[in-house]
Amino acid sequence: MTDTVKRGQTHRCVGVDYGTKRVGIAVSDPLWMFAQPHGTFSPPDALNELRTIEAQDGVAVAVVGWPLLPDGSEGRATEIVSSFIRRLKKAIPTIAIVKWDERYTSEVARDRIREAGPRSRWKGTKGRLDAAAAAIILQEYLDERAVRHGTPDLPEDPRR
C-alpha cells in the first residue's frame, strides 16, 4: 500500500485512540509531517467527528491504535477496536485503515502532559490524555512513514 495524494490535494491522516468511553482523535497537517490533538469524543460522536473532518479536509488514512497485550498478542480489546474499525469503514468507505501498536502510548502521553505543567493544571487530563495518545500514535506512523518513503511534497493516498 502506498500513501500519496495527487499534487494539489490535501487529504489528511487521522490518528484514533479508541476507548469504550472516550475516543481521542488527532489530525495531521496537509503534508503529513506533524500530528496535532484534535479532541476527545464519545464513541458515537467520534464517528460523526471523523465524518466532519472527511467532509472538510478529506481523510485518506486513519491510523487506529491497536491495543496489543504486553506480549504482543491480541485480546478482547483488539476485538472491540475491530468492531469500531468496521463502523468507521461503513461511515467512510474510502478511508484506508492502518492498525498501529498502541502499547504504552497512554503512559507516554501522561508523561508529556505532566511535563507540560504543574499538577494543578491537570484538570480534564483524561480527555486530554486520549487526544494526546491519538497524536502520539499518529506521529509515530508519520515518522515511520517519512523514514520509509522520505518526506514527499504531498502524501500518497492509499485509496488510489
Secondary structure, DSSP 8 states (H G I E B T S, - for coil): ---B--TT---EEEEEEE-SS-EEEEEE-TTS--EEEEEEE-HHHHHHHHHHHHHHH-EEEEEEEE---TTS---HHHHHHHHHHHHHHHHSTT-EEEEEE-TTHHHHHHHHHHHHS-GGG-TTHHHHHHHHHHHHHHHHHHHHHHHHH---SS-B-TT-
